[in-house]
Amino acid sequence: MLRRGPGPDTPSSSTSKHYSVIGIYGIAGSGKSTLAQYVCDYEKAESQHFDPVMFIHVSQTFRVDKIFRDMLREIRKDRQSDSNDVKDLHDELMEKLKGKRFLLVLDDLWVSRKNQEECAVLLNVLDAGQSGSRVLVTAQKKDAAAALGAQEEIPIPDMEEEHYFSMFMHYALEDTRFDYGRFIAIGRKIAKKLGRSPIAAITVAARLHSNKSINFWETTGNLDMLNETMGALWWSYQQLGVDIRRCFAYCSTFPKGYRLVRDELVHIWIGQGFVNTRINATEQLEDIGLHYINELLTFSFLQVERTVFGTETDAFIIHDLLHELAERVCGSECFRIVSKSLPIDIPQEVRHLFVGIRTDNSAVITKKILDLVNLRTLIVVEDYSESKRKIFAAQDAEKRLDHTLITEEVFDNIFKSLRKLRVLIFITKCYHEQVLLVPASIDQMKHLRYLNFKLECSRRTVELIFPSTFSKLYHMQSIYAENVSCVEDVTKNLTCIRHCSSSWMGFANIGKLMSLQSLQYFHVKKEQGYELKQLKHLNNLRGTLVIDGLGIVRSKEEALEAHLAGKKRLRKLELTFSVRQAGDPNAVAEILNLLLPSEDTRFQSWMLGGQTPDATAEVLEGLCPPKDLVALTINRYKGSRYPSWMLSRRSPGALKYLQELKLHSCSRLAYFPEEDIELFRCLRELEVSLCNWDSLPENMELLVSLQSVLVIRCDKMERLPTLPRSLVKIEIHGCRVLSRTCQVEGHKNWQKIQHVQEKNISPRSA
């Protein structure tokens, strides 16, 4: 239907529009948004019929300025518009859409007499597109799409009773291995109560699936609350554990459609004290929080965000109906300011506040916020235009308070007034200065657990200078801020820190932070406090760890002091044998090893006083990672051999679950040991770049799980070994010989990749 009708070359009359509108409407939870998102994903990934493709979540607050900004962000691939004025946005969109055949989805559209004028402004912009452009509207009511002049309005009908019952039972008894005949009659009774609402069916059925007691089913079947969709969702909510219910209700702090990132959400819950260890005192708080996430996913209270290609991300969204349920549950504890018009009143009992607006009345809002002395959460999200940023810069501090909530003065007032805050988040892409001096009064925030500053000025990260008083926040658990500098090493007393961004890792003696869970980057230096042994007792580290500067490590014993094997929650490890300290002879050796044509790297290193290949091999041997590692990257390794934990199953540290192996500017890995090939039974991806190898490792045909091979700028590589039949993708880029011969029909290299489904080969660019 979207592609029917006149094409771009069809002449149009002066009165005809270049776009047409199709509406789909139906009850909440009937799948309208899912269908529209599927259409968008398909058009982005598989088709070139529409460009651009824009998916805009509208909801009950219809604001044409927000719709325009969201459209521009979709067109610009996440880059915000510099403009704030509706007319400027209108003109910019007109220019962007001119001559383009676009697809625009307006999801969950609500219209009223109040926004008819804004609808007209929106429609005026859309006519700038090429003939054949389409607008797809999803709404709960038929008249929403009609207000935009929909030519076709399609109802999402109720499912047939038997189809609905079949879907309900699928979710209720999925993978059940016993005779469930006795459950059918009860299941039919429950399904009839749910009014054929898909979201009610899925949430209720998921709960029944978790408890296959016939008594539980019978009791559920007698509940009158299931007759209403919201009642069914309320019942499902009541079945959750009390701690999980509290965490879910907290999500109503964020606006509808807000993108919730998994780890950030868990760390905020922990900061609020919502994650409880009473059931399993030995389990980490983060693991319990992830269990809460999984519970909410299992029972559909959270939905996983998916990419255009259908893969899952680490972010979630909440269905509007479930967001409404969370709002009802939390009452006035959670509050949001998300429109230009000021609220009549913010409830004094509010504990968690989200402010996400553009307004010239910031001083009024600031005053209201500062009166909320019992506030536990404050989240401020601002996004002002470049032109306003320049205006701010020219104003004095007092006038700035009328336009923004993010100033040093406001911070100082917040620190002094809202002393019970546990979570504090400030986000803006248009800060008015390039440097922010965090006020010394931050030491008043004794209860603060979670701090997140994301400030940009002209698309540059704002430099944050923290005072020495920051070291008094002894309960701080999570700090996220980039481009940080401090009056002194303020982390020395913050022994409760569990998570922090990489810029905080530039300080000495991180080995004192015994509770640290995430360490994105660690640079080994010769200076005191930056030694490799700083990692020794940080055994709670999880996720990804990058270690740089390993070129200055002198022995296996020194490498063993990192005790990487004891960090059992690490899943990805990157080891870089670079030396970046001025005046260090190894820095020169590193450059020569990369640039000189001589193959005798042993001589080069020896001549400059650096590690010999044998010594380098011993260091890598001592850096034995945890056995459950799934991804390993090694950079600039010039050792004489590869470690036993990588190639021998007899090694106590053998990596039996490795899925990704990446080698950049490294010594050649000659072969995979045939007698220990089961070590690589899980290997799915191999990447080799900037290596002076003449070939990939021999006997690669034994890697039966390998699916992807990537070779980049390996000029001396002339031949390919026999590749495994499991391989589905090979990429070869910038290789002087290999890039050419793999494209010469009949050549041995060409023959060896013919069974590979996806081939991407390109020569070195000029």
Secondary structure, 3 states (H helix, E strand, C coil): CCCCCCCCCCCCCCCCCCEEEEEEECCCCCCHHHHHHHHHHHHHHHCCCCCCEEEEEEECCCCHHHHHHHHHHHHHCCCCCCCCCHHHHHHHHHHHHCCCCCEEEEEEECCCHHHHHHHHHHHHHHCCCCCCEEEEEEECCHHHHHCCCCCEEEECCCCCHHHHHHHHHHHHCCCCCCCCHHHHHHHHHHHHHCCCCHHHHHHHHHHHHHCCCHHHHHHHHCCHHHHCHHHHHHHHHHCCCHHHHHHHHHHHHCCCCCCEEHHHHHHHHHHHCCCCCCCCCCCCHHHHHHHHHHHHHHCCCCEEEECCCCCEEEEEECCHHHHHHHHHHHHHHEEEECCCCCCCCCCCCCCEEEECCCCCCHHHHHHHHHCCCCCCEEEEEECCCHHHHHHHHHCCHHHHCCCCCCCHHHHHHHHHHCCCCCEEEEEECCCCCCEEECCHHHHHCCCCCEEEEEEEECCEECEEEECHHHHHCCCCCEEEECCEEECCCHHHHCCCCCEECHHHHHCCCHHHCCCCCCCCEEECCCCCCCCHHHHCCCCCCEEEEEEECHHHCCCHHHHHCCCHHHCCEEEEEEEECCCCCCCCHHHHHHHHHHHCCCCCHHHHHHHCCCCCHHHHHHHHHHCCCCCCCCEEEEECCCCCCCCHHHHCCCCCCCCCCCCEEEEECCCCCCECCHHHHHHHCCCCEEEEECCCCCECCECHHHCCCCCEEEEECCCCCCECCCCCCCCCEEEEECCCCHHHHCCCCCCHHHHHCCCCCEEEEECCCC
